[in-house]
Amino acid sequence: MALVLHNTQTKKKEPFEPLDAGKVGIYVCGVTVYDESHLGHAKSAINFDVIVRYLRHKGYQVNHVTNFTDVDDKIINRANEMGIPPLQLSQSVIENYFRDMDALKIKRASVYPKASETMPEIIAMVKGLIDKGYAYESGGSVYFSVTKAKVYGKLSGQTLDQMQAGARVEPGEDKRDPMDFALWKAAKPGEISWDSPWGKGRPGWHIECSAMCLKHIGRTVDIHGGGTELVFPHHENEILQSEAYNDATFVRYWMHNGLLTIDEEKMSKSLKNYFLIKDLLARFGPEVIRFYILNASYRQPLDYTEKSLEESGKALDRLQNTYDMLKSSSESATGTDDASVLCDKAWRDFEARMDDDFSTREAIAVMYDLSRDANRLLTEKGLSRMGVQNLVGVFDRFNALFDVLSSAGKAKAVDGKVEELLRLRKEARARKDFAEADRIRKELAEIGVEIQDTRDGTVWKRK
């Protein structure tokens, strides 16, 4: 079966055909690095991690680009509060981001461009849009003239009339039309800035991604991804400025992941309804978090509850237990069934589900069916050694894509959770938050771990 994916622009599933056969350029909008990453960021990262892994599994040479917005009002404001330079704050947050993503077993992108390191390309693009008549300078800022665009609303379906109804001019802006958006912002006193033909300033949000796409992929991007909240205005405006500048189709396939919600509200720092990745990793481990997110359609919102993560852990145990039993049976199997027919069908079914718009939930269901059949064969002692190896091979291929099984079994996963809790306790003690340190000690005790603080550090053992 050929790979098909849902294109946000056409609102339907389409056969996937990249611009250059055998190669895929995929750009995924990354985080604004002003604070630590939460579970909502993990959802997008895990969804696209598996999408990229599967594209490579299908034989494509993938150029995966995920950006960092490291120049932004939130970063500037937070840095001012902390009394440090904005780029120092953003670099610190980027380091924490990689810590969290590595712990979640997210494969690194091909490149992680930063806005602060793309200024020559951004300035060149803004200048080119002025030269083409799509943009204008006003008071040291540069704005894109929306009414000059050939088509508006390709992605969101918004019309110019609808835009006009919600458009406004912010204090300090000098636009010709309320609908116009900033490509370059004149610097405010004391604000981080770069030299440009229009004076000191910094880029607008939308132009950053357009310039990075052009620099690292080209005029046309095969897949552009991000959360559904970015469809309008961010991705809509990316289309306007990129197609005006490049005179080419900007994106062939738009893919948007559904948001992580709490009580049906978006998880976000502004709403103060978020859970940091590092805290959840200490309680549930990376495999459970990945399984929780992948056991749902990437396109649909996912409403978070603690109970749902706990249930995901129990559900994952069923696959992990089968995997562990199969590996422990590799030498003792005495049957005659090599399970080749069963394994071939399971993998065909698995790929068919993934070929259908990366349907991870349905692909996991195939693995549950295989787990049930494998357990039956193990109970009946019908498997040969080759049968065990064949079944383990299917689980390994599945895990190379989903990364939800521990190759060393459940014990290793539990050990990883203990080490993460110990790290958080050490941080709490360092900042003299002894109440939090005691809470973590109690949590460790609840999972059967006893700790002792020594001059050389903290040691632990199972009770």
Buried (B, 14 or more C-beta within 10 A) or exposed (E): EEBBBBBBBEEEEBEBEBBEEEEBBBBBBBBBBBBBBBBBBBBBBBBBBBBBBBBBBBEBEBBBBBBBBBBBBBBBEBBBEEEEEBBEBBBBBBEBBEBBBEBBBBBEBBBBBBBBEBBEBBBBBBBBBBEEEBBBBBEBBBBBBBEBBEEBBBBBEBEBEBBEEEBEEEEEBEBEBBBBBBBBBBBBEEBBBBEBEBBBBBBBBBBBBBBBBBBBBBBBBBBBBBBBEBBBBBBBBBBBBBBBBBEEEBBBBBBBBBBBBBEEEBBBBEEEBBBBBBBBBBBBBBBBBBBBBBBBBBBEBBBBEEEBBBBBBEBBBBBBBBBBBBBEBBEEBEBEBBBEEBBEBBBEBBBBBBBBBBBBEBBBBBBEBBBEBBBEBBEEEBBBBBBBBBBBBBBEBBBEBBBBBBEEBBEEBBBBBBEBBBBBBBBBBEEEEEEBBEBBBEBBEEEEBEBEEEEEEBEBEEE
